[in-house]
Amino acid sequence: MSLYLGIDTSNYTTSVALYDSTSGDMKQKKRLLPVADGVRGLRQSDAVFHHTRQLPELVEALGSQSELSGIGVSVKPRLIDGSYMPCFLCGEGLARSLSAITGTCMYATSHQAGHILAALFSAGKLMLIDQTFLAFHVSGGTTDCLICRPDKDKIIDISQAGTSLDLKAGQAVDRIGLMLGLNFPCGPALEELALKSTASYKIKPVIRGTDCSLSGLENKCMKMKSDGVPYEDIALFCLMYIYETVNAMTVSALDKYGKIPVIYAGGVMSNSIIQEKLKNKYEAYFAKPEFSCDNAAGLAVYAYLKSGEKKL
């Protein structure tokens, strides 16, 4: 039995995972960082504090392990120069300590790489790491279209093919959700509200090549609220606007790079309304809900792939 530990300390969630490469089982333990009602997010100092408190409890909940074959950890948001957030120091510190004490190899990568690998694992499409594919990472901090290519050292080489030039999709969801009286993070509650709507919208997203702009969405929803539009219709408009944006970015990217597989990852892409519409248009793959939002499963998979147990 070969066991691989994954650790992720994002700006939203403390997460650990244990992957058994023999059985294929993935055990996850994660907990959202606590945020006061009506607040959009956390200061990094508060995130670090909460990760420090939550990590030991989650690792203990995974259960005692006599031996690990590898440790995967996210140490930065993206695999680019200058990408840094203090919250990732919590997971990195734990991984380095465990590695030093046990002699287990530690493999560091980015939060974004973890999202993509978790989505591929969840969809049963890990074989895509051996070819070029498109990955969308749509969350509170990113609205990115990524071109992913095989890489012996990094497992996947990730380059940005398109992005939001201003507001990110997850930020829009949370800002509009808070405007409608929902609690942060607002994604699940906004979806539940939108499912009550019977409204129909024709939306033209703001697209510049493979990039997008979402800054107008918040203003449109604020006006709808001031005009007395029912909250469930505003919620649906928000999600349909994001769908139309991601759809247009997908079309643009496939025109540019050719017909290649597409995988959608990140918390926003777990939304059932957005997923259903994209599934009807493309032969695309989605992470299951528990692998869409921030999680450490992709980091455990990364350690497994880096260990050499699976021959690439």
C-alpha positions, 0 to 999 in steps of 0.5 A, spaced: 500 500 500 502 506 497 499 512 501 500 520 499 498 526 503 496 532 500 496 539 504 492 545 501 491 552 505 488 556 501 485 563 502 478 559 503 479 552 506 484 548 510 484 541 507 488 535 507 487 528 503 490 521 503 491 518 496 491 510 496 494 509 490 493 501 490 486 501 492 485 508 488 481 511 494 481 518 496 480 520 503 479 528 504 478 532 510 477 540 509 474 546 513 472 552 511 476 558 514 470 562 519 468 569 516 464 573 520 457 575 517 456 580 511 464 580 510 467 579 503 473 575 506 479 574 510 485 578 512 491 574 510 493 574 518 486 571 520 487 566 514 494 564 517 491 564 524 485 559 522 489 554 518 494 554 524 488 552 529 485 547 524 490 543 520 492 539 526 485 537 527 484 535 520 490 531 520 488 527 526 482 526 523 485 522 517 488 517 522 494 514 524 499 512 518 505 508 519 508 510 513 507 515 507 510 514 500 510 522 499 507 529 501 504 534 496 503 541 498 501 547 495 506 553 496 503 559 492 497 560 488 500 559 481 506 557 478 509 564 476 514 568 478 511 573 484 505 569 486 505 569 493 500 569 499 502 568 506 496 563 507 500 557 504 506 558 508 502 554 513 501 548 509 508 548 507 511 549 514 507 542 516 509 539 509 517 540 510 516 538 518 513 532 516 518 530 511 524 532 515 522 528 521 519 522 517 524 522 511 518 522 506 519 526 500 516 533 499 513 535 492 511 542 492 507 545 487 501 551 486 494 551 488 492 552 481 496 545 479 492 542 485 485 544 482 487 541 475 489 535 478 483 534 482 479 535 477 482 530 472 482 525 478 475 526 479 473 525 472 477 519 471 481 523 466 488 523 469 491 520 462 490 527 459 497 529 463 500 526 457 497 531 452 495 538 451 488 540 454 485 546 456 483 547 463 479 553 466 480 555 473 474 559 475 474 561 483 474 566 488 481 568 486 481 566 478 477 566 472 483 563 468 483 559 461 489 555 461 493 551 456 496 545 459 502 541 456 506 535 459 512 536 463 516 531 466 518 536 472 512 539 473 507 534 471 503 539 467 506 546 464 501 551 465 500 557 461 495 562 461 491 563 455 485 567 457 483 571 464 478 576 467 481 583 466 478 585 472 473 582 477 473 574 478 467 570 477 468 568 484 468 575 487 462 577 483 458 571 486 460 573 493 459 580 492 452 579 489 450 574 494 452 579 500 448 584 496 442 579 496 443 578 504 447 571 503 453 569 507 460 568 505 462 564 501 455 565 497 456 560 491 451 554 494 446 559 497 446 563 490 445 557 486 439 555 491 436 562 490 437 562 482 434 555 481 427 558 484 427 563 478 423 562 471 426 568 468 430 568 461 435 572 459 439 574 453 446 576 455 452 578 451 458 577 455 464 582 454 470 578 451 477 581 448 480 575 445 480 570 450 480 575 455 474 577 459 471 583 463 466 581 469 466 588 472 460 590 469 456 584 472 456 587 479 453 594 477 448 591 473 445 586 479 445 593 483 441 596 478 436 590 478 436 590 485 434 598 486 429 597 480 425 591 485 427 585 481 426 579 485 432 576 488 432 569 485 432 573 478 438 577 480 441 570 482 440 567 476 442 573 471 449 573 475 450 565 474 447 566 467 452 572 465 458 567 468 456 562 464 456 566 457 462 569 459 466 562 460 462 559 454 465 565 450 472 564 452 472 556 451 469 558 444 475 563 443 480 558 446 478 552 442 478 556 435 486 558 437 488 552 440 484 547 436 479 541 438 483 539 444 480 536 451 477 541 456 476 540 463 473 545 468 475 546 475 474 551 481 469 552 486 464 556 481 464 550 476 461 546 481 455 550 480 449 545 477 446 551 472 453 553 469 455 545 468 449 543 465 449 548 460 456 547 458 455 540 458 450 541 453 455 544 448 462 541 449 465 534 450 468 537 456 470 534 463 468 537 470 470 535 477 465 532 482 463 537 487 467 535 493 473 536 488 471 542 485 472 547 491 478 548 494 481 541 496 488 537 497 486 531 493 490 534 487 496 535 491 496 528 494 495 526 486 501 530 485 505 527 490 503 520 487 505 522 480 512 525 482 514 519 486 515 515 479 510 510 482 506 511 475 511 511 469 509 517 465 
